[in-house]
Amino acid sequence: MPHFIIDCSENIIALKSPNEIMQKVYDTAETTQLFSKGDIKVRINPFKHYNIGNTKDDFIHIFANIMEGRTISQKAQLSKSIITELKNMLPDVPIISINIRDFEKATYCNKSMV
């Protein structure tokens, strides 16, 4: 269920391959044991055109969408774990961030539910 969408400056994928970055996010999310094995989905969007405070500083931002039901503490630990791993992987990238949003069970639908 969880979807991790990685937005980043295009230069990021010159530093590490998209697969390496996505796998790091996947592996870190899996180690939290908050999600069922095989349910984690990760995508990456490198941007050529962007403006970060009137700079072209490199960045990574992850939008994490997870099913409701986790505690604030669990979500905070997930955020910190992913950012720590990416910071270790890409120490010279000045902006690395994440936010977590909850899906509502009552309004979520996918193909297998119809």
The first five atom37 places (N, CA, C, CB, O) and aatype in JSON, in Angstrom:
{
  "aatype": [12, 14, 8, 13, 9, 9, 3, 4, 15, 6, 2, 9, 9, 0, 10, 11, 15, 14, 2, 6, 9, 12, 5, 11, 19, 18, 3, 16, 0, 6, 16, 16, 5, 10, 13, 15, 11, 7, 3, 9, 11, 19, 1, 9, 2, 14, 13, 11, 8, 18, 2, 9, 7, 2, 16, 11, 3, 3, 13, 9, 8, 9, 13, 0, 2, 9, 12, 6, 7, 1, 16, 9, 15, 5, 11, 0, 5, 10, 15, 11, 15, 9, 9, 16, 6, 10, 11, 2, 12, 10, 14, 3, 19, 14, 9, 9, 15, 9, 2, 9, 1, 3, 13, 6, 11, 0, 16, 18, 4, 2, 11, 15, 12, 19],
  "atom_mask": [
    [1, 1, 1, 1, 1],
    [1, 1, 1, 1, 1],
    [1, 1, 1, 1, 1],
    [1, 1, 1, 1, 1],
    [1, 1, 1, 1, 1],
    [1, 1, 1, 1, 1],
    [1, 1, 1, 1, 1],
    [1, 1, 1, 1, 1],
    [1, 1, 1, 1, 1],
    [1, 1, 1, 1, 1],
    [1, 1, 1, 1, 1],
    [1, 1, 1, 1, 1],
    [1, 1, 1, 1, 1],
    [1, 1, 1, 1, 1],
    [1, 1, 1, 1, 1],
    [1, 1, 1, 1, 1],
    [1, 1, 1, 1, 1],
    [1, 1, 1, 1, 1],
    [1, 1, 1, 1, 1],
    [1, 1, 1, 1, 1],
    [1, 1, 1, 1, 1],
    [1, 1, 1, 1, 1],
    [1, 1, 1, 1, 1],
    [1, 1, 1, 1, 1],
    [1, 1, 1, 1, 1],
    [1, 1, 1, 1, 1],
    [1, 1, 1, 1, 1],
    [1, 1, 1, 1, 1],
    [1, 1, 1, 1, 1],
    [1, 1, 1, 1, 1],
    [1, 1, 1, 1, 1],
    [1, 1, 1, 1, 1],
    [1, 1, 1, 1, 1],
    [1, 1, 1, 1, 1],
    [1, 1, 1, 1, 1],
    [1, 1, 1, 1, 1],
    [1, 1, 1, 1, 1],
    [1, 1, 1, 0, 1],
    [1, 1, 1, 1, 1],
    [1, 1, 1, 1, 1],
    [1, 1, 1, 1, 1],
    [1, 1, 1, 1, 1],
    [1, 1, 1, 1, 1],
    [1, 1, 1, 1, 1],
    [1, 1, 1, 1, 1],
    [1, 1, 1, 1, 1],
    [1, 1, 1, 1, 1],
    [1, 1, 1, 1, 1],
    [1, 1, 1, 1, 1],
    [1, 1, 1, 1, 1],
    [1, 1, 1, 1, 1],
    [1, 1, 1, 1, 1],
    [1, 1, 1, 0, 1],
    [1, 1, 1, 1, 1],
    [1, 1, 1, 1, 1],
    [1, 1, 1, 1, 1],
    [1, 1, 1, 1, 1],
    [1, 1, 1, 1, 1],
    [1, 1, 1, 1, 1],
    [1, 1, 1, 1, 1],
    [1, 1, 1, 1, 1],
    [1, 1, 1, 1, 1],
    [1, 1, 1, 1, 1],
    [1, 1, 1, 1, 1],
    [1, 1, 1, 1, 1],
    [1, 1, 1, 1, 1],
    [1, 1, 1, 1, 1],
    [1, 1, 1, 1, 1],
    [1, 1, 1, 0, 1],
    [1, 1, 1, 1, 1],
    [1, 1, 1, 1, 1],
    [1, 1, 1, 1, 1],
    [1, 1, 1, 1, 1],
    [1, 1, 1, 1, 1],
    [1, 1, 1, 1, 1],
    [1, 1, 1, 1, 1],
    [1, 1, 1, 1, 1],
    [1, 1, 1, 1, 1],
    [1, 1, 1, 1, 1],
    [1, 1, 1, 1, 1],
    [1, 1, 1, 1, 1],
    [1, 1, 1, 1, 1],
    [1, 1, 1, 1, 1],
    [1, 1, 1, 1, 1],
    [1, 1, 1, 1, 1],
    [1, 1, 1, 1, 1],
    [1, 1, 1, 1, 1],
    [1, 1, 1, 1, 1],
    [1, 1, 1, 1, 1],
    [1, 1, 1, 1, 1],
    [1, 1, 1, 1, 1],
    [1, 1, 1, 1, 1],
    [1, 1, 1, 1, 1],
    [1, 1, 1, 1, 1],
    [1, 1, 1, 1, 1],
    [1, 1, 1, 1, 1],
    [1, 1, 1, 1, 1],
    [1, 1, 1, 1, 1],
    [1, 1, 1, 1, 1],
    [1, 1, 1, 1, 1],
    [1, 1, 1, 1, 1],
    [1, 1, 1, 1, 1],
    [1, 1, 1, 1, 1],
    [1, 1, 1, 1, 1],
    [1, 1, 1, 1, 1],
    [1, 1, 1, 1, 1],
    [1, 1, 1, 1, 1],
    [1, 1, 1, 1, 1],
    [1, 1, 1, 1, 1],
    [1, 1, 1, 1, 1],
    [1, 1, 1, 1, 1],
    [1, 1, 1, 1, 1],
    [1, 1, 1, 1, 1],
    [1, 1, 1, 1, 1]
  ],
  "atom_positions": [
    [[0.8, -1.21, 0.0], [0.0, 0.0, 0.0], [0.84, 1.26, 0.0], [-0.91, 0.0, 1.17], [0.5, 2.18, -0.75]],
    [[1.88, 1.38, 0.77], [2.52, 2.69, 0.8], [3.11, 3.03, -0.57], [3.61, 2.74, 1.88], [3.66, 2.18, -1.27]],
    [[2.99, 4.3, -0.91], [3.57, 4.83, -2.14], [4.58, 5.91, -1.72], [2.47, 5.41, -3.12], [4.23, 6.84, -1.01]],
    [[5.8, 5.77, -2.17], [6.85, 6.76, -1.92], [7.21, 7.37, -3.27], [8.11, 6.12, -1.22], [7.79, 6.71, -4.12]],
    [[6.86, 8.65, -3.45], [7.14, 9.35, -4.69], [8.28, 10.31, -4.41], [5.87, 10.09, -5.24], [8.15, 11.24, -3.61]],
    [[9.39, 10.09, -5.09], [10.6, 10.88, -4.87], [10.69, 11.94, -5.96], [11.86, 9.97, -4.87], [10.83, 11.61, -7.14]],
    [[10.61, 13.2, -5.58], [10.9, 14.31, -6.48], [12.34, 14.73, -6.2], [9.88, 15.51, -6.28], [12.75, 14.82, -5.04]],
    [[13.09, 14.98, -7.26], [14.48, 15.4, -7.05], [14.97, 16.23, -8.23], [15.39, 14.18, -6.84], [14.4, 16.18, -9.32]],
    [[16.03, 16.97, -7.99], [16.68, 17.68, -9.09], [17.35, 16.63, -9.98], [17.73, 18.74, -8.55], [17.8, 15.58, -9.51]],
    [[17.41, 16.94, -11.26], [17.95, 16.0, -12.24], [19.38, 15.58, -11.91], [17.89, 16.61, -13.63], [19.78, 14.45, -12.2]],
    [[20.15, 16.47, -11.31], [21.54, 16.16, -10.98], [21.66, 15.01, -9.97], [22.22, 17.4, -10.43], [22.68, 14.33, -9.93]],
    [[20.64, 14.8, -9.16], [20.68, 13.73, -8.16], [20.94, 12.37, -8.82], [19.36, 13.68, -7.37], [21.7, 11.56, -8.3]],
    [[20.29, 12.14, -9.96], [20.46, 10.83, -10.6], [21.79, 10.7, -11.33], [19.31, 10.58, -11.57], [22.11, 9.64, -11.86]],
    [[22.57, 11.79, -11.36], [23.95, 11.69, -11.83], [24.86, 11.28, -10.68], [24.41, 13.04, -12.44], [25.94, 10.73, -10.9]],
    [[24.42, 11.54, -9.45], [25.21, 11.18, -8.27], [25.01, 9.71, -7.89], [24.83, 12.08, -7.08], [25.96, 9.01, -7.56]],
    [[23.77, 9.27, -7.96], [23.4, 7.87, -7.69], [22.32, 7.49, -8.69], [22.9, 7.66, -6.2], [21.53, 8.34, -9.11]],
    [[22.28, 6.25, -9.07], [21.28, 5.84, -10.06], [19.88, 5.89, -9.44], [21.59, 4.42, -10.58], [19.72, 5.76, -8.23]],
    [[18.87, 6.07, -10.29], [17.49, 6.04, -9.78], [17.2, 4.75, -9.02], [16.49, 6.2, -10.94], [16.53, 4.77, -7.99]],
    [[17.71, 3.63, -9.53], [17.46, 2.35, -8.86], [18.08, 2.3, -7.47], [18.0, 1.2, -9.7], [17.47, 1.78, -6.53]],
    [[19.29, 2.84, -7.32], [19.93, 2.87, -6.0], [19.13, 3.71, -5.01], [21.37, 3.43, -6.12], [18.92, 3.3, -3.87]],
    [[18.67, 4.87, -5.47], [17.9, 5.76, -4.59], [16.57, 5.13, -4.21], [17.66, 7.13, -5.28], [16.2, 5.11, -3.04]],
    [[15.86, 4.6, -5.21], [14.56, 3.96, -4.93], [14.73, 2.76, -4.01], [13.88, 3.54, -6.23], [13.92, 2.55, -3.11]],
    [[15.78, 1.96, -4.24], [15.99, 0.77, -3.41], [16.3, 1.15, -1.97], [17.13, -0.07, -3.98], [15.87, 0.47, -1.04]],
    [[17.04, 2.25, -1.79], [17.35, 2.71, -0.42], [16.07, 3.08, 0.31], [18.31, 3.91, -0.46], [15.9, 2.72, 1.48]],
    [[15.17, 3.8, -0.36], [13.89, 4.17, 0.25], [13.07, 2.91, 0.54], [13.09, 5.14, -0.66], [12.51, 2.77, 1.62]],
    [[13.01, 2.01, -0.43], [12.27, 0.76, -0.27], [12.79, -0.03, 0.93], [12.35, -0.1, -1.55], [12.03, -0.41, 1.83]],
    [[14.1, -0.28, 0.94], [14.7, -1.09, 2.01], [14.49, -0.46, 3.38], [16.19, -1.28, 1.75], [14.21, -1.16, 4.36]],
    [[14.64, 0.85, 3.46], [14.47, 1.54, 4.74], [13.02, 1.45, 5.21], [14.89, 3.01, 4.62], [12.77, 1.18, 6.39]],
    [[12.07, 1.66, 4.31], [10.65, 1.53, 4.68], [10.34, 0.11, 5.13], [9.74, 1.91, 3.49], [9.59, -0.1, 6.09]],
    [[10.92, -0.86, 4.45], [10.67, -2.26, 4.8], [11.21, -2.61, 6.19], [11.3, -3.19, 3.77], [10.59, -3.39, 6.92]],
    [[12.35, -2.03, 6.57], [12.93, -2.34, 7.88], [12.08, -1.83, 9.04], [14.32, -1.76, 7.97], [12.24, -2.31, 10.17]],
    [[11.2, -0.87, 8.78], [10.35, -0.35, 9.87], [9.29, -1.36, 10.3], [9.67, 0.94, 9.43], [8.73, -1.25, 11.39]],
    [[9.01, -2.34, 9.45], [7.98, -3.35, 9.7], [6.58, -2.75, 9.85], [8.33, -4.14, 10.95], [5.71, -3.34, 10.49]],
    [[6.38, -1.58, 9.26], [5.05, -0.95, 9.27], [4.18, -1.42, 8.11], [5.19, 0.56, 9.22], [2.98, -1.18, 8.09]],
    [[4.8, -2.1, 7.13], [4.09, -2.47, 5.9], [4.27, -3.95, 5.6], [4.59, -1.62, 4.73], [5.27, -4.56, 5.99]],
    [[3.3, -4.52, 4.91], [3.38, -5.92, 4.52], [4.46, -6.09, 3.45], [2.01, -6.44, 4.0], [4.65, -5.22, 2.6]],
    [[5.14, -7.21, 3.51], [6.2, -7.5, 2.55], [5.64, -7.47, 1.12], [6.84, -8.87, 2.85], [4.6, -8.07, 0.84]],
    [[6.33, -6.78, 0.25], [5.92, -6.7, -1.14], [4.91, -5.62, -1.46], [0.0, 0.0, 0.0], [4.58, -5.43, -2.63]],
    [[4.41, -4.89, -0.46], [3.4, -3.86, -0.7], [3.97, -2.48, -0.98], [2.48, -3.78, 0.48], [3.25, -1.6, -1.43]],
    [[5.24, -2.28, -0.73], [5.84, -0.96, -0.85], [6.06, -0.62, -2.33], [7.18, -0.9, -0.08], [6.56, -1.43, -3.1]],
    [[5.68, 0.6, -2.7], [5.85, 1.09, -4.07], [6.67, 2.37, -4.03], [4.47, 1.33, -4.77], [6.42, 3.26, -3.21]],
    [[7.66, 2.46, -4.92], [8.54, 3.63, -4.95], [8.69, 4.09, -6.4], [9.94, 3.3, -4.31], [8.91, 3.29, -7.3]],
    [[8.58, 5.4, -6.61], [8.77, 6.02, -7.92], [9.66, 7.24, -7.76], [7.4, 6.41, -8.57], [9.76, 7.82, -6.68]],
    [[10.3, 7.62, -8.85], [11.19, 8.79, -8.81], [10.9, 9.7, -10.0], [12.68, 8.37, -8.8], [10.7, 9.23, -11.12]],
    [[10.88, 11.01, -9.73], [10.65, 12.04, -10.74], [11.81, 13.04, -10.7], [9.29, 12.78, -10.52], [11.83, 13.91, -9.84]],
    [[12.78, 12.92, -11.61], [13.84, 13.93, -11.64], [13.37, 15.17, -12.41], [15.12, 13.36, -12.28], [12.76, 15.04, -13.47]],
    [[13.65, 16.35, -11.88], [13.22, 17.61, -12.48], [14.41, 18.36, -13.06], [12.5, 18.47, -11.46], [15.43, 18.56, -12.39]],
    [[14.26, 18.77, -14.32], [15.27, 19.61, -14.97], [15.01, 21.08, -14.64], [15.25, 19.39, -16.5], [15.94, 21.86, -14.49]],
    [[13.74, 21.43, -14.53], [13.35, 22.82, -14.28], [12.73, 22.93, -12.89], [12.36, 23.31, -15.37], [11.73, 22.27, -12.59]],
    [[13.31, 23.76, -12.06], [12.8, 23.98, -10.7], [13.42, 25.24, -10.13], [13.11, 22.75, -9.78], [14.41, 25.75, -10.66]],
    [[12.85, 25.75, -9.05], [13.35, 26.93, -8.37], [13.26, 26.66, -6.87], [12.55, 28.22, -8.78], [12.16, 26.48, -6.34]],
    [[14.39, 26.64, -6.21], [14.45, 26.42, -4.76], [14.97, 27.7, -4.13], [15.36, 25.18, -4.4], [16.18, 27.9, -4.04]],
    [[14.06, 28.56, -3.68], [14.47, 29.82, -3.06], [15.36, 30.65, -3.96], [0.0, 0.0, 0.0], [16.33, 31.25, -3.5]],
    [[15.01, 30.68, -5.24], [15.79, 31.4, -6.25], [17.19, 30.84, -6.45], [15.88, 32.85, -5.89], [18.11, 31.56, -6.81]],
    [[17.34, 29.53, -6.2], [18.62, 28.85, -6.44], [18.35, 27.62, -7.31], [19.33, 28.45, -5.1], [17.2, 27.28, -7.58]],
    [[19.41, 26.98, -7.71], [19.34, 25.7, -8.4], [19.98, 24.63, -7.52], [20.04, 25.77, -9.8], [20.58, 23.68, -8.02]],
    [[19.83, 24.79, -6.17], [20.36, 23.79, -5.25], [19.72, 22.44, -5.53], [20.12, 24.21, -3.79], [18.53, 22.35, -5.84]],
    [[20.52, 21.4, -5.43], [19.97, 20.05, -5.58], [19.05, 19.73, -4.42], [21.1, 19.0, -5.68], [19.22, 20.24, -3.31]],
    [[18.06, 18.89, -4.68], [17.09, 18.55, -3.65], [16.53, 17.15, -3.87], [15.95, 19.57, -3.63], [16.55, 16.61, -4.98]],
    [[16.04, 16.59, -2.79], [15.21, 15.38, -2.81], [14.06, 15.66, -1.86], [16.03, 14.08, -2.4], [14.28, 16.07, -0.72]],
    [[12.84, 15.44, -2.32], [11.69, 15.48, -1.43], [10.84, 14.25, -1.71], [10.86, 16.8, -1.62], [10.56, 13.93, -2.86]],
    [[10.45, 13.57, -0.65], [9.64, 12.36, -0.79], [8.25, 12.62, -0.26], [10.29, 11.16, -0.03], [8.06, 13.11, 0.86]],
    [[7.26, 12.29, -1.08], [5.86, 12.3, -0.68], [5.5, 10.87, -0.35], [4.93, 12.91, -1.81], [5.43, 10.02, -1.24]],
    [[5.28, 10.59, 0.91], [4.92, 9.24, 1.35], [3.42, 9.2, 1.63], [5.74, 8.83, 2.62], [2.91, 9.95, 2.46]],
    [[2.74, 8.33, 0.92], [1.3, 8.16, 1.1], [1.07, 6.77, 1.67], [0.51, 8.35, -0.25], [1.36, 5.76, 1.02]],
    [[0.55, 6.71, 2.9], [0.37, 5.43, 3.57], [-1.07, 5.32, 4.08], [1.38, 5.27, 4.74], [-1.75, 6.32, 4.3]],
    [[-1.52, 4.08, 4.27], [-2.86, 3.87, 4.8], [-2.92, 4.35, 6.25], [-3.27, 2.37, 4.7], [-1.99, 4.14, 7.02]],
    [[-4.02, 4.98, 6.6], [-4.19, 5.48, 7.97], [-4.05, 4.33, 8.97], [-5.56, 6.17, 8.12], [-4.21, 3.16, 8.62]],
    [[-3.76, 4.69, 10.2], [-3.68, 3.7, 11.25], [-2.35, 3.66, 11.98], [0.0, 0.0, 0.0], [-2.25, 3.06, 13.05]],
    [[-1.33, 4.3, 11.42], [-0.04, 4.35, 12.11], [-0.04, 5.53, 13.07], [1.13, 4.46, 11.1], [-0.7, 6.54, 12.83]],
    [[0.7, 5.39, 14.14], [0.79, 6.46, 15.13], [1.71, 7.57, 14.64], [1.28, 5.92, 16.49], [2.49, 7.38, 13.7]],
    [[1.6, 8.72, 15.28], [2.51, 9.83, 14.97], [3.95, 9.4, 15.19], [2.18, 11.08, 15.85], [4.83, 9.72, 14.38]],
    [[4.2, 8.68, 16.25], [5.54, 8.2, 16.55], [6.07, 7.27, 15.45], [5.55, 7.48, 17.91], [7.23, 7.38, 15.05]],
    [[5.24, 6.37, 14.97], [5.65, 5.46, 13.9], [5.97, 6.24, 12.62], [4.56, 4.43, 13.63], [6.96, 5.95, 11.95]],
    [[5.13, 7.21, 12.29], [5.36, 8.01, 11.09], [6.61, 8.86, 11.23], [4.14, 8.9, 10.79], [7.37, 9.02, 10.27]],
    [[6.85, 9.41, 12.41], [8.05, 10.21, 12.65], [9.3, 9.34, 12.5], [8.0, 10.86, 14.05], [10.3, 9.77, 11.92]],
    [[9.24, 8.13, 13.03], [10.39, 7.22, 12.92], [10.64, 6.83, 11.47], [10.17, 5.97, 13.77], [11.79, 6.73, 11.05]],
    [[9.58, 6.6, 10.7], [9.7, 6.3, 9.28], [10.39, 7.46, 8.57], [8.3, 6.03, 8.65], [11.33, 7.25, 7.8]],
    [[9.94, 8.69, 8.81], [10.55, 9.87, 8.2], [12.02, 9.99, 8.54], [9.82, 11.14, 8.65], [12.86, 10.17, 7.65]],
    [[12.33, 9.89, 9.81], [13.72, 10.05, 10.25], [14.62, 8.96, 9.68], [13.8, 10.02, 11.77], [15.76, 9.22, 9.3]],
    [[14.11, 7.73, 9.61], [14.9, 6.62, 9.08], [15.24, 6.84, 7.61], [14.15, 5.29, 9.24], [16.39, 6.66, 7.21]],
    [[14.25, 7.22, 6.83], [14.49, 7.44, 5.39], [15.44, 8.6, 5.17], [13.16, 7.7, 4.66], [16.36, 8.5, 4.36]],
    [[15.22, 9.7, 5.88], [16.1, 10.86, 5.69], [17.53, 10.55, 6.14], [15.56, 12.08, 6.47], [18.48, 10.97, 5.48]],
    [[17.68, 9.83, 7.22], [19.02, 9.45, 7.69], [19.76, 8.64, 6.63], [18.93, 8.65, 8.99], [20.93, 8.9, 6.35]],
    [[19.09, 7.66, 6.05], [19.72, 6.81, 5.03], [20.07, 7.61, 3.78], [18.79, 5.66, 4.67], [21.15, 7.42, 3.21]],
    [[19.18, 8.49, 3.34], [19.48, 9.29, 2.16], [20.6, 10.3, 2.43], [18.22, 10.02, 1.69], [21.43, 10.57, 1.56]],
    [[20.62, 10.84, 3.64], [21.7, 11.77, 4.02], [23.04, 11.06, 3.99], [21.43, 12.37, 5.42], [24.04, 11.63, 3.55]],
    [[23.07, 9.82, 4.46], [24.31, 9.03, 4.42], [24.71, 8.7, 2.98], [24.13, 7.73, 5.24], [25.89, 8.69, 2.64]],
    [[23.73, 8.42, 2.14], [23.98, 8.06, 0.76], [24.43, 9.26, -0.08], [22.73, 7.44, 0.15], [25.28, 9.14, -0.96]],
    [[23.83, 10.43, 0.21], [24.06, 11.64, -0.59], [24.41, 12.81, 0.33], [22.8, 11.98, -1.44], [23.64, 13.76, 0.45]],
    [[25.58, 12.76, 0.99], [25.91, 13.74, 2.03], [26.05, 15.18, 1.53], [27.18, 13.35, 2.69], [25.93, 16.12, 2.33]],
    [[26.29, 15.38, 0.25], [26.48, 16.74, -0.27], [25.21, 17.38, -0.8], [27.52, 16.72, -1.35], [25.23, 18.52, -1.25]],
    [[24.1, 16.65, -0.76], [22.83, 17.23, -1.23], [22.28, 18.11, -0.11], [21.8, 16.1, -1.63], [22.05, 17.63, 0.99]],
    [[22.06, 19.4, -0.39], [21.69, 20.32, 0.68], [20.25, 20.18, 1.19], [21.89, 21.71, 0.21], [19.97, 20.52, 2.34]],
    [[19.35, 19.68, 0.36], [17.94, 19.6, 0.76], [17.44, 18.18, 0.59], [17.06, 20.59, -0.06], [17.34, 17.68, -0.53]],
    [[17.14, 17.53, 1.7], [16.56, 16.18, 1.7], [15.42, 16.2, 2.69], [17.64, 15.06, 2.07], [15.63, 16.46, 3.88]],
    [[14.2, 15.94, 2.21], [13.03, 16.05, 3.09], [11.96, 15.03, 2.71], [12.45, 17.47, 3.03], [12.02, 14.4, 1.66]],
    [[10.98, 14.9, 3.6], [9.88, 13.95, 3.4], [8.65, 14.48, 4.11], [10.25, 12.53, 3.92], [8.75, 15.17, 5.13]],
    [[7.5, 14.18, 3.59], [6.26, 14.35, 4.36], [5.4, 13.12, 4.16], [5.49, 15.64, 3.93], [5.44, 12.47, 3.12]],
    [[4.63, 12.8, 5.18], [3.79, 11.6, 5.17], [2.33, 12.02, 5.22], [4.13, 10.66, 6.35], [1.92, 12.83, 6.05]],
    [[1.56, 11.45, 4.3], [0.12, 11.71, 4.26], [-0.6, 10.37, 4.41], [-0.29, 12.43, 2.92], [-0.14, 9.34, 3.91]],
    [[-1.73, 10.41, 5.1], [-2.54, 9.2, 5.29], [-3.63, 9.08, 4.24], [-3.16, 9.2, 6.69], [-4.33, 10.05, 3.93]],
    [[-3.76, 7.88, 3.68], [-4.93, 7.53, 2.89], [-6.05, 7.23, 3.88], [-4.66, 6.31, 1.92], [-5.79, 6.66, 4.94]],
    [[-7.28, 7.6, 3.56], [-8.42, 7.2, 4.38], [-8.96, 5.88, 3.86], [-9.54, 8.3, 4.36], [-9.24, 5.74, 2.67]],
    [[-9.1, 4.89, 4.76], [-9.63, 3.59, 4.35], [-11.01, 3.72, 3.72], [-9.7, 2.65, 5.55], [-11.32, 3.02, 2.76]],
    [[-11.83, 4.62, 4.26], [-13.2, 4.76, 3.79], [-13.29, 5.26, 2.35], [-13.95, 5.7, 4.69], [-14.26, 4.96, 1.65]],
    [[-12.29, 6.02, 1.9], [-12.38, 6.59, 0.56], [-11.37, 5.99, -0.43], [-12.17, 8.07, 0.63], [-11.4, 6.33, -1.61]],
    [[-10.5, 5.13, 0.03], [-9.51, 4.52, -0.85], [-10.16, 3.43, -1.69], [-8.32, 3.95, -0.04], [-10.97, 2.65, -1.19]],
    [[-9.78, 3.38, -2.97], [-10.27, 2.33, -3.85], [-9.2, 2.01, -4.88], [-11.6, 2.76, -4.54], [-8.49, 2.9, -5.35]],
    [[-9.09, 0.74, -5.22], [-8.22, 0.34, -6.32], [-8.95, -0.69, -7.18], [-6.88, -0.23, -5.79], [-10.05, -1.12, -6.85]],
    [[-8.33, -1.07, -8.26], [-8.94, -1.94, -9.26], [-9.49, -3.24, -8.67], [-7.93, -2.27, -10.32], [-10.57, -3.68, -9.05]],
    [[-8.76, -3.85, -7.74], [-9.21, -5.13, -7.18], [-10.39, -4.99, -6.24], [-8.06, -5.8, -6.45], [-11.0, -5.99, -5.85]],
    [[-10.72, -3.76, -5.85], [-11.83, -3.54, -4.92], [-13.14, -3.29, -5.63], [-11.52, -2.38, -4.0], [-14.19, -3.2, -4.98]],
    [[-13.12, -3.19, -6.95], [-14.33, -2.86, -7.72], [-14.87, -4.1, -8.4], [-14.04, -1.75, -8.76], [-15.88, -4.03, -9.1]]
  ]
}
